[in-house]
C-alpha cells in the first residue's frame, strides 16, 4: 500500500504539492480568522472589565460625599412663599458606563443621611422645614429639627429595576433656603466576603431657583474625549447626557459607523420611558436619531455606549454638536433647554 502511494506521489508530484499547499492555506486562513475574532473578543472583555464599579446613582458618586448637586426648581409667583419639591435619587446595581451588566448579588447597604450646607458642614437648625425620604418600599423617614441625621439599612434586590428614593423638601423658599441641603451616603456592607469590590457613594443635594432657560443646563459629551484618552485605546465610547432642569436632547448617528448599545432601549436593565425609540433621521438620509425628553427631576444622567463598526475615526471630530458637524462627523447632538412653568 505504501509503495502504491509513493508511486502515485512520484508520478503526480505537482498535484500532490498543490493539494498540500491548499490545505496549509486553508488552515492558515481559519487560524487567522479565529485569531482576529478572538482578539476582538478580548478587546471587548477588557473594555467591560474597565467599566467601573457596579454600584452607582444619578446623584451619588464615589468620593462624592461632600460634592454638592442642585435640583433646579421654579421660583414661586408670590415672593417668600414656601413650597414643596421632589428630588428622585436612584441607586443602581451597575456601572453608569455599562448598564447591560449587573452586580451578581443582592447588595446590602446602609444609607446615612444628614442635614448640611453645600460644603458638607452639619446644620443644627432647619427651622420648620422638613425633608421626607420615601424609600423604594414606600416607607418614609421625616428629617426635621429633632432628626437632623441618621441611617437605615436597605437591600438592593438583584432583580429590581432600580432603587428609587424620593426626597420631598417641604416648607422651602428657594431664594433663601439654598444653603440647607441633605447629604446621602450609601455604604455597601462588607459581610460574608461579598461586596469587597464595592465602595461608598455619596453626595449633597439641595434646591436652587431656576431663572429662565439658564436653569435648564443639559450637556452631552463623550467621556473618552473629555478624559483625553487616545483613540487607539478605545474600541467604543461612552456618550454621557447630563444636566439640570428640563430639555429635549436629540442624538443623531451614522449606523454604518456607530452601533448604539442595544440594552439602552432593547431589553434594558432599567426602563427609560422618556427616551424615544430610534428612528430614521429626518435631516440626513441613512442616519438614525433618538430623542430624550430629559427632566432632572426624574433622571439627571444617561450613559449610552457607542460601539465602532468600521474602524476607529481619524480624530475626535466624529462627535460634534449638530450646528458644528463636519463631513467626518459620525455622531451629533442637539439640546433645546425648556423653562419650567409652575
Phi, psi and omega in degrees: 000315180298322181294323179295318179296318181297317178298320180298314180297322182294319181283322185249044186299325182293316179297317180298320181295318180297317179298317181296316180295320181297314179299318179298318179294319178299317178298319181294315179299314180300317180294319181296319180295317179297317181298319180297311180298319181295318178296321179299315180297321179298320180296320179295317179297317178299317179298320181293322182290341180261021188284340182110171183291137182270057175203106192214180184198164175277340179241330185262139182225158176295130182074010185256022183307323182249025178265122183273135174227131183262142166260118182278132182232157180282134179293133179301147179296325180265122182305144176063020178277131175283149181207176178244149177213143179256143172233124179265121179247124181254141170247132183237155178258035176214168176278145177293348177274347180201095182281356182280339183246122183254162179292137188285353182235159165298142183254113175271127182216160175254131177256117176259143178226150180200140176279125183220175168270178183299343179268352180102359178286136183296143176252133185262350182213117177249017176061223180269001180290152175222157172232118179263124177262114175262118183282170178301333179270010177074006169282157187232157172229130177261121177266121181213192185297335179265002183212062186281346179204162180171191180201162174207157180264147178211158178237125173275108179284130187307325184277354178290149177292314176191167173259115182252121173253133176251122177261118180253112180271112183255140177073032185264146168239110187296338179287327187245347188249016182294343181275358179254118188227175175237124176267131175239136176226118178262122185240108176299138181280134180267076183238148175054030178075000180271162173067017181296339181267356182260145182231167182296148171231143184206175178179167178242126186241126179224177180251144175224152179284133175273129180241102180064201183288345181297334180290337180267079186261087177259152182215157175227135180205161173262121188297328179293327176290314181297327180272003179056040176282134181299138182300329182291348180262359185245129173258002178190175184223156178251112177270118182253129174242119186211157178164197181226160182075207182240150179197158170253116183249124181244122177254131177236145181206159178269108184292347176282340182251327187232139175241127180276142178306115184295337182287351179289324178237331179261127182050052186287153173292320173234155184268137176241081182296339181277357180259123181285156176290136178303136180225171176297137180289139180271356183252333184221119182300136178088348181269164175245160175217155178217135183247134177248120173273082190283136176216110183297342175295336177259304177216140180244012180203138173230140176236117186241122180278133178244125182251143181279139180246334183227054178080174182280150176291158180294327180202183184276014172288356181294343179238120183213156166297145188302323181291345182247012185298145179245177180296330182261021177273132182255334183225133176231160175224152179219130184235125174242104180290146183242132177277127176293144179231087178079000000 
